[in-house]
Amino acid sequence: MNDTPIKVAVLGLGIMGGGMAGQLIAKGLDVAVWNRDPAKATALGDAGARIATSPADAASGADFVVAMLANDDASRAVWLGEDGALGAMRDAAIAVECSTLTVDWTAELAAAAAARGIGFVDAPVTGTKPQAASGTLRFFAGGDEATIAQAGPVLNAMGTEVIRLGPSGSGVLLKLINNFMCGVQIATVAEALVMIERSGLDRDQAASVLTAGAPGSPLVKLLAERMLKQDYQPNFLPGLMAKDLSYAIEAFGAQGIELATAMAARARFEAAAASTPEADMASVIEPVRRGA
C-alpha cells in the first residue's frame, strides 16, 4: 500500500483558490502553492504548504496541478508563459483547470497538454468563497472519463460532487451557461429592488413576497438579502461576472444565439466594477440606486 501523499500544486490564491488550497492541506495532501502576489500565500505556508516561486516551481514533481485564475490571459501566462506550469510537469501528471475561461482557450490548452503527454480536465466550479473555504464546491468536469476518475481524489478533497459532462470543454461550456443565467438573475434583482425602494412599497415585505414566490431561486434569495443589507464583503467580484458574461456572449454567438439579456446584465456589472471593484457582485445594485 502506498501511503505517500498525493502531490498537488495550486496556482492562483484569490477568493476561490485560497480556500481550495486550504482544503487540500486540511485533507492531508502534499501541497505547493503559487500566486502572483506572494503575500496571499503566507497563511497557506504557515498551514503547511510549500510556497513556490513560479508556476513551474509549483508544478515540478506534482501529480496534479490545479489552477484557479481570473481569465484567459492569466491562464495562458500561468500554463504556457515564461516559467509556466505545463512545461515543468512530469509525464502522466494531470492538469486541472478550474477557472472560468473561454471555450476556445480551453481547447487550446487541452491540446497543449495532450502534446506533452499530460492529462487535462476542465473542472470549473459552482459555489463562491464560503463553498471554497468549506470544501463544498461542485465541479463541472470535461475530459476523458479515465482522467476525470484519476483526478477524483483531488476534486473530492475540495468539493462534494464531480459531475462528468462529456469531452474536454464540456465543463467550461456549462459553467458559462450557468453564469449567464446567474448574472442575468442578479442584475434583475438589483433593478427590481430599486423599483421597490423608489415606489413607496414596504421594501422588506415586497422583497419577501418576490423571493418566496416564482422568481425566488436560491441565488435570488441570497443576493437580495445582501443587497438589502448592503453587505458587500466579497464572495465573487462584479468584474469577474462581467468577464464571465462576455465569455458566455462569445460562446453563444458561435452558435448563432444573441444574448441580449447578458449584454444588458454585463453593463450593470461593468458599472459596479468601475465603482467598487473589490466589493461583492451584490454591489451591482448601487449604480442602479444612484441612477448611474
DOPA-654667 format. One record per residue (C-alpha): residue in one letter; chain; z, y negated, x negated. Coordinates in Angstrom, 3 decimals, always signed. Last residue first. Example, Ala and Ser with C-alpha at 12.3 -4.5 7.8 and 13.67 -1.06 7.14 Angstrom:
% DOPA-654667
{res:S, chain:A, up:+7.140, north:+1.060, east:-13.670}
{res:A, chain:A, up:+7.800, north:+4.500, east:-12.300}
***
This chain:
% DOPA-654667
{res:A, chain:A, up:-12.988, north:-55.668, east:+25.739}
{res:G, chain:A, up:-11.404, north:-56.231, east:+29.157}
{res:R, chain:A, up:-7.953, north:-56.180, east:+27.612}
{res:R, chain:A, up:-6.903, north:-53.172, east:+29.678}
{res:V, chain:A, up:-10.173, north:-51.460, east:+28.778}
{res:P, chain:A, up:-9.546, north:-52.176, east:+25.089}
{res:E, chain:A, up:-6.107, north:-50.571, east:+25.534}
{res:I, chain:A, up:-7.154, north:-47.409, east:+27.371}
{res:V, chain:A, up:-8.714, north:-45.753, east:+24.316}
{res:S, chain:A, up:-5.156, north:-45.784, east:+22.938}
{res:A, chain:A, up:-4.873, north:-42.202, east:+24.203}
{res:M, chain:A, up:-7.003, north:-41.318, east:+21.147}
{res:D, chain:A, up:-3.843, north:-41.674, east:+19.065}
{res:A, chain:A, up:-3.432, north:-44.688, east:+16.819}
{res:E, chain:A, up:-4.736, north:-44.887, east:+13.232}
{res:P, chain:A, up:-7.966, north:-46.724, east:+14.088}
{res:T, chain:A, up:-6.327, north:-49.355, east:+16.316}
{res:S, chain:A, up:-8.945, north:-51.984, east:+17.239}
{res:A, chain:A, up:-12.186, north:-50.604, east:+15.836}
{res:A, chain:A, up:-11.171, north:-47.071, east:+16.779}
{res:A, chain:A, up:-10.392, north:-48.182, east:+20.337}
{res:A, chain:A, up:-13.804, north:-49.835, east:+20.707}
{res:E, chain:A, up:-15.514, north:-46.762, east:+19.253}
{res:F, chain:A, up:-13.613, north:-44.601, east:+21.721}
{res:R, chain:A, up:-14.879, north:-46.597, east:+24.696}
{res:A, chain:A, up:-18.447, north:-46.650, east:+23.364}
{res:R, chain:A, up:-18.288, north:-42.885, east:+22.941}
{res:A, chain:A, up:-17.369, north:-42.492, east:+26.610}
{res:A, chain:A, up:-20.541, north:-44.290, east:+27.682}
{res:M, chain:A, up:-22.698, north:-42.196, east:+25.378}
{res:A, chain:A, up:-20.942, north:-39.023, east:+26.495}
{res:T, chain:A, up:-21.720, north:-39.791, east:+30.153}
{res:A, chain:A, up:-25.410, north:-40.325, east:+29.361}
{res:L, chain:A, up:-25.652, north:-37.025, east:+27.507}
{res:E, chain:A, up:-29.428, north:-36.575, east:+27.539}
{res:I, chain:A, up:-30.342, north:-32.900, east:+27.574}
{res:G, chain:A, up:-33.603, north:-31.910, east:+25.865}
{res:Q, chain:A, up:-32.139, north:-29.017, east:+23.882}
{res:A, chain:A, up:-32.038, north:-30.996, east:+20.626}
{res:G, chain:A, up:-30.507, north:-33.813, east:+22.661}
{res:F, chain:A, up:-27.551, north:-31.587, east:+23.480}
{res:A, chain:A, up:-26.798, north:-31.115, east:+19.791}
{res:E, chain:A, up:-27.274, north:-34.800, east:+18.925}
{res:I, chain:A, up:-25.152, north:-36.031, east:+21.844}
{res:A, chain:A, up:-22.495, north:-33.486, east:+20.835}
{res:Y, chain:A, up:-22.471, north:-34.812, east:+17.259}
{res:S, chain:A, up:-22.056, north:-38.358, east:+18.541}
{res:L, chain:A, up:-19.278, north:-37.218, east:+20.887}
{res:D, chain:A, up:-17.488, north:-35.598, east:+17.966}
{res:K, chain:A, up:-17.757, north:-38.821, east:+15.961}
{res:A, chain:A, up:-16.312, north:-40.897, east:+18.807}
{res:M, chain:A, up:-13.513, north:-38.327, east:+19.129}
{res:L, chain:A, up:-12.834, north:-38.646, east:+15.416}
{res:G, chain:A, up:-12.698, north:-42.421, east:+15.660}
{res:P, chain:A, up:-10.210, north:-42.171, east:+18.517}
{res:L, chain:A, up:-7.737, north:-40.230, east:+16.348}
{res:F, chain:A, up:-6.072, north:-36.999, east:+17.421}
{res:N, chain:A, up:-2.308, north:-36.358, east:+17.546}
{res:P, chain:A, up:-1.416, north:-39.895, east:+16.553}
{res:Q, chain:A, up:+1.683, north:-41.584, east:+17.958}
{res:Y, chain:A, up:+0.068, north:-43.675, east:+20.679}
{res:D, chain:A, up:+2.662, north:-43.551, east:+23.435}
{res:Q, chain:A, up:+1.718, north:-46.446, east:+25.704}
{res:K, chain:A, up:+3.942, north:-44.810, east:+28.335}
{res:L, chain:A, up:+1.209, north:-44.947, east:+30.977}
{res:M, chain:A, up:-1.428, north:-43.971, east:+28.397}
{res:R, chain:A, up:+0.659, north:-41.044, east:+27.157}
{res:E, chain:A, up:+1.197, north:-39.759, east:+30.681}
{res:A, chain:A, up:-2.493, north:-40.107, east:+31.490}
{res:L, chain:A, up:-3.324, north:-38.207, east:+28.299}
{res:L, chain:A, up:-1.195, north:-35.204, east:+29.173}
{res:K, chain:A, up:-2.180, north:-34.979, east:+32.844}
{res:V, chain:A, up:-5.879, north:-35.460, east:+32.077}
{res:L, chain:A, up:-5.759, north:-32.758, east:+29.400}
{res:P, chain:A, up:-4.028, north:-30.276, east:+31.713}
{res:S, chain:A, up:-6.752, north:-30.976, east:+34.322}
{res:G, chain:A, up:-5.818, north:-33.280, east:+37.168}
{res:P, chain:A, up:-9.029, north:-34.470, east:+38.832}
{res:A, chain:A, up:-8.523, north:-32.098, east:+41.825}
{res:G, chain:A, up:-4.984, north:-33.212, east:+42.555}
{res:A, chain:A, up:-1.684, north:-33.352, east:+40.664}
{res:T, chain:A, up:-3.076, north:-35.796, east:+38.088}
{res:L, chain:A, up:-4.522, north:-38.026, east:+40.790}
{res:V, chain:A, up:-1.441, north:-38.149, east:+43.025}
{res:S, chain:A, up:+0.873, north:-38.719, east:+40.064}
{res:A, chain:A, up:-1.303, north:-41.566, east:+38.771}
{res:A, chain:A, up:-1.163, north:-43.221, east:+42.185}
{res:Q, chain:A, up:+2.614, north:-42.891, east:+42.387}
{res:D, chain:A, up:+3.168, north:-44.155, east:+38.842}
{res:R, chain:A, up:+0.893, north:-47.159, east:+39.280}
{res:D, chain:A, up:+2.002, north:-48.278, east:+42.712}
{res:L, chain:A, up:-1.272, north:-49.827, east:+43.790}
{res:G, chain:A, up:-1.717, north:-53.522, east:+43.032}
{res:S, chain:A, up:-5.389, north:-53.264, east:+42.136}
{res:R, chain:A, up:-5.167, north:-54.243, east:+38.475}
{res:E, chain:A, up:-2.956, north:-51.342, east:+37.399}
{res:I, chain:A, up:-4.878, north:-48.796, east:+39.471}
{res:M, chain:A, up:-8.201, north:-49.975, east:+38.015}
{res:V, chain:A, up:-6.694, north:-49.754, east:+34.525}
{res:L, chain:A, up:-5.586, north:-46.202, east:+35.281}
{res:A, chain:A, up:-9.067, north:-45.181, east:+36.417}
{res:E, chain:A, up:-10.773, north:-46.606, east:+33.325}
{res:A, chain:A, up:-8.424, north:-44.819, east:+30.966}
{res:V, chain:A, up:-8.672, north:-41.555, east:+32.913}
{res:T, chain:A, up:-12.476, north:-41.711, east:+32.740}
{res:A, chain:A, up:-12.399, north:-42.188, east:+28.975}
{res:I, chain:A, up:-10.167, north:-39.126, east:+28.691}
{res:Q, chain:A, up:-12.396, north:-36.988, east:+30.903}
{res:V, chain:A, up:-15.557, north:-37.962, east:+28.994}
{res:G, chain:A, up:-13.930, north:-37.135, east:+25.677}
{res:C, chain:A, up:-12.673, north:-33.760, east:+26.852}
{res:M, chain:A, up:-16.045, north:-32.639, east:+28.202}
{res:F, chain:A, up:-17.811, north:-33.664, east:+25.003}
{res:N, chain:A, up:-15.003, north:-32.056, east:+23.022}
{res:N, chain:A, up:-15.591, north:-28.666, east:+24.615}
{res:I, chain:A, up:-19.383, north:-28.841, east:+24.251}
{res:L, chain:A, up:-18.931, north:-29.780, east:+20.591}
{res:K, chain:A, up:-16.469, north:-26.924, east:+20.130}
{res:L, chain:A, up:-18.909, north:-24.547, east:+21.812}
{res:L, chain:A, up:-21.553, north:-25.457, east:+19.228}
{res:V, chain:A, up:-19.093, north:-25.232, east:+16.320}
{res:G, chain:A, up:-18.151, north:-21.687, east:+17.230}
{res:S, chain:A, up:-21.667, north:-20.460, east:+17.879}
{res:G, chain:A, up:-22.937, north:-21.714, east:+14.522}
{res:S, chain:A, up:-22.876, north:-18.310, east:+12.857}
{res:P, chain:A, up:-23.539, north:-15.545, east:+15.332}
{res:G, chain:A, up:-21.603, north:-14.889, east:+18.530}
{res:L, chain:A, up:-18.591, north:-16.271, east:+20.367}
{res:R, chain:A, up:-15.663, north:-14.484, east:+18.779}
{res:I, chain:A, up:-12.493, north:-15.979, east:+20.280}
{res:V, chain:A, up:-9.550, north:-15.900, east:+17.870}
{res:E, chain:A, up:-6.254, north:-16.418, east:+19.677}
{res:T, chain:A, up:-2.663, north:-17.381, east:+18.889}
{res:G, chain:A, up:-3.063, north:-19.602, east:+15.873}
{res:M, chain:A, up:-2.404, north:-20.312, east:+12.207}
{res:A, chain:A, up:-1.351, north:-16.867, east:+10.968}
{res:N, chain:A, up:-3.901, north:-15.371, east:+13.350}
{res:L, chain:A, up:-6.677, north:-17.210, east:+11.515}
{res:V, chain:A, up:-5.562, north:-15.829, east:+8.159}
{res:P, chain:A, up:-5.070, north:-12.242, east:+9.353}
{res:G, chain:A, up:-8.348, north:-12.374, east:+11.304}
{res:A, chain:A, up:-10.603, north:-13.469, east:+8.461}
{res:Q, chain:A, up:-11.674, north:-9.873, east:+7.870}
{res:A, chain:A, up:-12.404, north:-9.498, east:+11.592}
{res:I, chain:A, up:-14.542, north:-12.628, east:+11.511}
{res:T, chain:A, up:-16.456, north:-11.154, east:+8.581}
{res:A, chain:A, up:-17.003, north:-7.863, east:+10.430}
{res:E, chain:A, up:-18.292, north:-9.635, east:+13.548}
{res:D, chain:A, up:-20.742, north:-11.790, east:+11.604}
{res:G, chain:A, up:-20.324, north:-15.436, east:+12.431}
{res:G, chain:A, up:-19.013, north:-17.907, east:+14.972}
{res:A, chain:A, up:-15.366, north:-18.252, east:+15.863}
{res:F, chain:A, up:-13.822, north:-20.660, east:+18.368}
{res:F, chain:A, up:-10.203, north:-20.589, east:+17.207}
{res:R, chain:A, up:-7.149, north:-21.210, east:+19.394}
{res:L, chain:A, up:-4.230, north:-23.070, east:+17.833}
{res:T, chain:A, up:-0.607, north:-22.065, east:+18.417}
{res:G, chain:A, up:+0.738, north:-22.153, east:+14.856}
{res:S, chain:A, up:+3.455, north:-24.688, east:+15.642}
{res:A, chain:A, up:+2.213, north:-27.537, east:+13.429}
{res:A, chain:A, up:-1.425, north:-27.001, east:+14.386}
{res:Q, chain:A, up:-0.512, north:-26.824, east:+18.082}
{res:P, chain:A, up:+1.521, north:-30.028, east:+17.926}
{res:K, chain:A, up:-1.224, north:-31.892, east:+15.996}
{res:T, chain:A, up:-4.158, north:-31.058, east:+18.264}
{res:G, chain:A, up:-5.440, north:-27.992, east:+20.071}
{res:T, chain:A, up:-8.741, north:-26.191, east:+20.237}
{res:V, chain:A, up:-10.028, north:-25.135, east:+16.861}
{res:P, chain:A, up:-13.217, north:-24.915, east:+14.842}
{res:A, chain:A, up:-13.972, north:-21.491, east:+13.361}
{res:D, chain:A, up:-17.303, north:-21.376, east:+11.535}
{res:V, chain:A, up:-17.080, north:-18.169, east:+9.542}
{res:F, chain:A, up:-18.793, north:-17.508, east:+6.221}
{res:G, chain:A, up:-18.764, north:-14.586, east:+3.809}
{res:I, chain:A, up:-19.751, north:-15.310, east:+0.218}
{res:G, chain:A, up:-22.656, north:-13.573, east:-1.501}
{res:R, chain:A, up:-23.792, north:-16.813, east:-3.145}
{res:A, chain:A, up:-26.920, north:-17.192, east:-1.015}
{res:A, chain:A, up:-24.826, north:-16.337, east:+2.037}
{res:A, chain:A, up:-22.542, north:-19.311, east:+1.374}
{res:A, chain:A, up:-25.474, north:-21.707, east:+1.078}
{res:A, chain:A, up:-26.952, north:-20.306, east:+4.291}
{res:A, chain:A, up:-23.682, north:-20.826, east:+6.163}
{res:L, chain:A, up:-23.503, north:-24.384, east:+4.839}
{res:E, chain:A, up:-26.999, north:-25.169, east:+6.067}
{res:A, chain:A, up:-26.284, north:-23.674, east:+9.493}
{res:T, chain:A, up:-23.060, north:-25.688, east:+9.776}
{res:W, chain:A, up:-24.972, north:-28.811, east:+8.768}
{res:D, chain:A, up:-27.470, north:-28.305, east:+11.582}
{res:V, chain:A, up:-24.869, north:-27.509, east:+14.266}
{res:T, chain:A, up:-22.992, north:-30.689, east:+13.499}
{res:L, chain:A, up:-19.358, north:-30.521, east:+12.496}
{res:T, chain:A, up:-15.882, north:-30.119, east:+13.982}
{res:S, chain:A, up:-13.877, north:-28.769, east:+11.043}
{res:C, chain:A, up:-12.541, north:-25.216, east:+10.882}
{res:E, chain:A, up:-14.882, north:-23.953, east:+8.145}
{res:V, chain:A, up:-13.703, north:-20.558, east:+6.909}
{res:A, chain:A, up:-15.260, north:-19.476, east:+3.603}
{res:I, chain:A, up:-14.717, north:-15.810, east:+2.746}
{res:A, chain:A, up:-14.417, north:-14.232, east:-0.697}
{res:A, chain:A, up:-16.901, north:-11.459, east:-1.456}
{res:D, chain:A, up:-17.726, north:-12.829, east:-4.914}
{res:R, chain:A, up:-15.218, north:-15.397, east:-6.178}
{res:M, chain:A, up:-15.281, north:-18.964, east:-5.007}
{res:A, chain:A, up:-15.818, north:-21.727, east:-7.562}
{res:G, chain:A, up:-19.316, north:-22.771, east:-6.485}
{res:L, chain:A, up:-18.270, north:-22.940, east:-2.850}
{res:A, chain:A, up:-15.245, north:-25.170, east:-3.479}
{res:G, chain:A, up:-16.975, north:-28.232, east:-4.809}
{res:D, chain:A, up:-16.101, north:-29.671, east:-8.234}
{res:E, chain:A, up:-19.041, north:-32.067, east:-7.774}
{res:G, chain:A, up:-20.311, north:-31.610, east:-4.235}
{res:L, chain:A, up:-21.123, north:-28.418, east:-2.342}
{res:W, chain:A, up:-18.019, north:-27.469, east:-0.340}
{res:V, chain:A, up:-15.903, north:-30.623, east:-0.470}
{res:A, chain:A, up:-18.800, north:-33.075, east:-0.514}
{res:R, chain:A, up:-20.673, north:-31.358, east:+2.307}
{res:S, chain:A, up:-17.543, north:-31.147, east:+4.455}
{res:A, chain:A, up:-16.712, north:-34.816, east:+3.931}
{res:D, chain:A, up:-20.229, north:-35.864, east:+4.866}
{res:D, chain:A, up:-20.337, north:-33.565, east:+7.890}
{res:N, chain:A, up:-17.104, north:-34.939, east:+9.374}
{res:A, chain:A, up:-13.328, north:-35.248, east:+9.189}
{res:L, chain:A, up:-12.249, north:-32.128, east:+7.331}
{res:M, chain:A, up:-10.322, north:-28.931, east:+7.977}
{res:A, chain:A, up:-11.465, north:-26.397, east:+5.382}
{res:V, chain:A, up:-10.155, north:-22.858, east:+4.859}
{res:V, chain:A, up:-10.956, north:-20.921, east:+1.695}
{res:F, chain:A, up:-10.166, north:-17.221, east:+1.815}
{res:D, chain:A, up:-9.530, north:-14.639, east:-0.915}
{res:A, chain:A, up:-8.742, north:-17.407, east:-3.383}
{res:G, chain:A, up:-9.250, north:-16.952, east:-7.131}
{res:S, chain:A, up:-10.610, north:-20.459, east:-7.650}
{res:A, chain:A, up:-10.782, north:-22.180, east:-4.276}
{res:A, chain:A, up:-8.037, north:-24.729, east:-4.980}
{res:D, chain:A, up:-9.459, north:-25.620, east:-8.389}
{res:A, chain:A, up:-12.936, north:-25.969, east:-6.912}
{res:P, chain:A, up:-11.652, north:-28.238, east:-4.158}
{res:S, chain:A, up:-10.031, north:-30.398, east:-6.833}
{res:T, chain:A, up:-6.638, north:-30.970, east:-8.485}
{res:A, chain:A, up:-4.832, north:-28.192, east:-6.675}
{res:I, chain:A, up:-1.284, north:-28.360, east:-5.357}
{res:R, chain:A, up:+0.134, north:-24.834, east:-5.309}
{res:A, chain:A, up:+2.035, north:-24.322, east:-2.084}
{res:G, chain:A, up:+5.740, north:-23.534, east:-1.957}
{res:A, chain:A, up:+7.357, north:-25.849, east:+0.570}
{res:D, chain:A, up:+7.743, north:-28.631, east:-2.024}
{res:G, chain:A, up:+4.008, north:-28.382, east:-2.633}
{res:L, chain:A, up:+3.463, north:-28.704, east:+1.100}
{res:A, chain:A, up:+5.559, north:-31.874, east:+1.125}
{res:T, chain:A, up:+3.567, north:-33.333, east:-1.762}
{res:A, chain:A, up:+0.076, north:-32.547, east:-0.462}
{res:K, chain:A, up:-0.386, north:-35.751, east:+1.531}
{res:A, chain:A, up:+0.280, north:-37.770, east:-1.620}
{res:P, chain:A, up:-2.773, north:-36.185, east:-3.230}
{res:D, chain:A, up:-5.158, north:-38.332, east:-1.139}
{res:R, chain:A, up:-8.434, north:-36.385, east:-1.341}
{res:N, chain:A, up:-6.507, north:-33.301, east:-0.321}
{res:W, chain:A, up:-6.126, north:-29.891, east:-1.902}
{res:V, chain:A, up:-3.871, north:-26.967, east:-1.109}
{res:A, chain:A, up:-3.205, north:-23.554, east:-2.637}
{res:V, chain:A, up:-1.426, north:-20.967, east:-0.510}
{res:D, chain:A, up:-0.142, north:-17.446, east:-1.212}
{res:L, chain:A, up:+0.617, north:-16.221, east:+2.313}
{res:G, chain:A, up:+4.188, north:-15.755, east:+3.515}
{res:K, chain:A, up:+3.897, north:-16.734, east:+7.175}
{res:A, chain:A, up:+5.654, north:-20.060, east:+6.502}
{res:I, chain:A, up:+3.078, north:-20.936, east:+3.855}
{res:L, chain:A, up:+0.208, north:-20.214, east:+6.242}
{res:Q, chain:A, up:+1.916, north:-22.253, east:+8.954}
{res:G, chain:A, up:+2.352, north:-25.237, east:+6.662}
{res:A, chain:A, up:-1.324, north:-25.082, east:+5.723}
{res:M, chain:A, up:-2.267, north:-25.332, east:+9.393}
{res:G, chain:A, up:+0.083, north:-28.258, east:+9.934}
{res:G, chain:A, up:-1.380, north:-30.163, east:+7.003}
{res:G, chain:A, up:-4.919, north:-29.360, east:+8.065}
{res:M, chain:A, up:-4.512, north:-30.814, east:+11.542}
{res:I, chain:A, up:-3.151, north:-34.336, east:+11.033}
{res:G, chain:A, up:-4.736, north:-34.545, east:+7.598}
{res:L, chain:A, up:-4.422, north:-32.021, east:+4.809}
{res:G, chain:A, up:-8.024, north:-31.243, east:+3.885}
{res:L, chain:A, up:-8.968, north:-28.148, east:+1.902}
{res:V, chain:A, up:-6.696, north:-25.144, east:+2.369}
{res:A, chain:A, up:-6.945, north:-22.336, east:-0.186}
{res:V, chain:A, up:-5.709, north:-18.894, east:+0.809}
{res:K, chain:A, up:-4.535, north:-15.986, east:-1.325}
{res:I, chain:A, up:-3.395, north:-12.993, east:+0.718}
{res:P, chain:A, up:-0.029, north:-11.801, east:-0.514}
{res:T, chain:A, up:+0.046, north:-8.734, east:-2.789}
{res:D, chain:A, up:+1.851, north:-5.929, east:-0.955}
{res:N, chain:A, up:-0.968, north:-3.403, east:-1.359}
{res:M, chain:A, up:+0.000, north:+0.000, east:+0.000}
***
